Amino acid sequence: MEKHYHAVQFYKDETSLARTVAQFLADGLSSGEPGFMIATPSHTEMNVRELTARGFSEDALRTTGELQFFDAQKMLASFMIDGLPDPALFRTKVGDVIEKVCAGRRPCPIRAYGEMVDLLWQEGNPDGAVKLEILWNQLAATYDFALLCGYAFGHFYKETRDPRYQDVVAQHSSVMSAPQ
């Protein structure tokens, strides 16, 4: 089976992240692929501004459901147990999101952006972040999606030789560079 697209961007500033996320989602939306974003409220707002600058209407996207928005902290809270993502709860919660986004369409390739892993890393839980990356990869055996993850590079400044950093990189099919 071909490995699914699961990219990561280690970003230095939020503006470059928003540009990357908006372009990633815009490419999918322009091709008829619905999407979802699991992000902090401030990043959701920045990403939507970038999408608007690319000619997408936030109201239209929300009304049609072509792009759906979820709060990263709330989503994490729905499947974390004792500091680690619970596989069954993750599969149920995120699987429900994918089913909602597809709304009965088949086939239904999706574009997804998530930063729950970054929140876990920020909280000092790199093991939880790596496990969550693995769960996303396992979910790709059931659903057709391209996933972009964002991590603030500052968390890794002195840790790029840390095996957990290498574990994060190893879970991705692509490492994206920030747009100029």
C-alpha positions as CSV (number, residue, x, y, z in Angstrom):
1,M,0.0,0.0,0.0
2,E,1.3,3.4,-0.9
3,K,2.1,5.6,2.1
4,H,-0.3,8.5,2.5
5,Y,0.7,12.1,2.5
6,H,1.6,13.2,6.0
7,A,3.7,16.4,6.0
8,V,5.1,18.4,8.8
9,Q,6.2,22.1,8.9
10,F,8.5,23.2,11.7
11,Y,7.8,26.9,11.7
12,K,9.7,29.8,13.1
13,D,6.8,32.3,12.9
14,E,3.1,32.0,12.7
15,T,2.8,34.0,9.5
16,S,4.8,31.4,7.6
17,L,2.8,28.7,9.1
18,A,-0.5,30.4,8.1
19,R,0.8,30.7,4.5
20,T,1.7,27.1,4.3
21,V,-1.6,25.9,5.8
22,A,-3.7,28.1,3.6
23,Q,-1.9,27.0,0.5
24,F,-2.2,23.3,1.4
25,L,-5.9,23.7,2.1
26,A,-6.5,25.9,-0.9
27,D,-4.9,23.4,-3.2
28,G,-7.3,20.7,-1.9
29,L,-10.4,23.0,-1.9
30,S,-9.7,24.1,-5.5
31,S,-9.6,20.4,-6.5
32,G,-12.9,19.6,-4.8
33,E,-11.4,18.1,-1.7
34,P,-13.1,19.1,1.5
35,G,-11.0,19.8,4.5
36,F,-10.8,20.4,8.2
37,M,-8.5,22.2,10.6
38,I,-7.8,21.2,14.2
39,A,-6.1,24.3,15.5
40,T,-5.9,26.8,18.2
41,P,-8.4,29.7,17.8
42,S,-5.7,32.2,17.0
43,H,-4.1,29.9,14.3
44,T,-7.6,29.2,12.9
45,E,-8.1,32.9,12.5
46,M,-4.8,33.5,10.8
47,N,-5.3,30.5,8.5
48,V,-8.7,31.7,7.5
49,R,-7.3,35.2,6.8
50,E,-4.7,33.6,4.5
51,L,-7.5,31.6,2.7
52,T,-9.5,34.7,2.3
53,A,-6.5,36.4,0.7
54,R,-6.5,33.5,-1.8
55,G,-10.1,34.2,-2.8
56,F,-12.0,31.9,-0.5
57,S,-15.0,33.1,1.4
58,E,-15.0,32.0,5.1
59,D,-18.8,32.3,5.2
60,A,-19.1,30.1,2.1
61,L,-16.7,27.5,3.4
62,R,-18.5,27.3,6.7
63,T,-22.0,27.3,5.1
64,T,-21.2,24.5,2.6
65,G,-19.1,22.6,5.2
66,E,-16.3,22.3,2.7
67,L,-13.9,23.4,5.4
68,Q,-14.7,22.6,9.0
69,F,-13.0,24.0,12.1
70,F,-12.2,22.3,15.4
71,D,-10.5,23.6,18.5
72,A,-7.2,21.6,19.0
73,Q,-7.3,21.8,22.9
74,K,-10.9,20.6,23.0
75,M,-10.3,17.8,20.5
76,L,-7.3,16.6,22.5
77,A,-9.3,16.6,25.7
78,S,-11.8,14.3,24.0
79,F,-9.4,11.4,23.6
80,M,-6.5,11.8,26.0
81,I,-6.2,9.4,29.0
82,D,-3.4,9.7,31.5
83,G,-1.3,11.9,29.3
84,L,-1.5,9.7,26.2
85,P,-4.0,9.6,23.3
86,D,-6.3,6.6,23.6
87,P,-6.4,4.8,20.3
88,A,-10.1,3.8,20.4
89,L,-11.2,7.3,21.4
90,F,-9.0,9.0,18.8
91,R,-10.3,6.7,16.1
92,T,-13.9,7.5,17.1
93,K,-13.5,11.3,17.5
94,V,-11.4,11.9,14.5
95,G,-13.2,9.3,12.4
96,D,-16.4,11.1,13.2
97,V,-14.9,14.4,12.0
98,I,-13.9,12.7,8.7
99,E,-17.3,11.2,8.3
100,K,-18.9,14.6,8.9
101,V,-16.6,16.3,6.4
102,C,-17.4,13.7,3.8
103,A,-21.1,13.8,4.4
104,G,-21.8,10.6,2.4
105,R,-19.4,11.4,-0.5
106,R,-17.4,8.6,-1.8
107,P,-14.6,8.6,-2.8
108,C,-13.7,11.4,-0.4
109,P,-10.1,12.5,-0.3
110,I,-9.7,15.1,2.4
111,R,-7.1,17.8,3.3
112,A,-6.5,18.2,7.1
113,Y,-4.4,20.4,9.1
114,G,-3.7,19.7,12.8
115,E,-1.6,21.1,15.6
116,M,-2.6,18.9,18.5
117,V,0.8,17.3,18.4
118,D,2.4,20.7,18.8
119,L,0.2,21.4,21.8
120,L,1.4,18.1,23.4
121,W,5.0,18.9,22.7
122,Q,4.5,22.4,24.2
123,E,3.1,20.8,27.3
124,G,6.2,18.7,27.7
125,N,4.6,15.5,26.4
126,P,6.7,14.5,23.4
127,D,5.8,10.8,23.9
128,G,2.1,11.7,23.6
129,A,2.9,13.7,20.4
130,V,4.7,10.8,18.8
131,K,1.9,8.4,19.7
132,L,-0.6,10.8,18.2
133,E,1.4,10.9,15.0
134,I,1.4,7.1,14.9
135,L,-2.4,7.1,15.4
136,W,-2.9,9.5,12.4
137,N,-0.8,7.1,10.3
138,Q,-2.9,4.2,11.4
139,L,-6.1,6.1,10.6
140,A,-4.9,6.5,7.1
141,A,-5.5,2.8,6.5
142,T,-9.3,3.5,6.8
143,Y,-9.6,7.0,5.4
144,D,-8.2,8.9,2.4
145,F,-6.6,12.1,3.7
146,A,-3.6,14.3,3.3
147,L,-2.4,15.7,6.6
148,L,-0.2,18.6,7.4
149,C,1.1,19.0,11.0
150,G,2.6,22.2,12.4
151,Y,5.2,22.4,15.1
152,A,6.8,25.5,16.4
153,F,10.5,25.1,15.7
154,G,11.4,26.8,19.0
155,H,10.5,23.6,20.8
156,F,13.2,21.8,18.9
157,Y,16.0,24.4,18.8
158,K,18.3,22.3,21.0
159,E,16.6,19.0,20.6
160,T,17.1,18.1,16.9
161,R,19.4,15.3,18.0
162,D,16.9,14.1,20.5
163,P,15.6,10.6,19.4
164,R,12.0,11.8,20.0
165,Y,12.5,14.6,17.4
166,Q,13.7,12.0,15.0
167,D,10.6,9.9,15.8
168,V,8.4,12.9,14.9
169,V,10.2,13.3,11.6
170,A,10.1,9.6,10.9
171,Q,6.2,9.6,11.1
172,H,6.0,12.1,8.2
173,S,6.3,11.5,4.5
174,S,7.4,15.0,3.9
175,V,9.1,17.9,5.8
176,M,7.9,21.2,4.3
177,S,10.0,24.3,4.2
178,A,8.5,27.6,5.2
179,P,7.3,29.8,2.3
180,Q,9.4,33.0,1.7
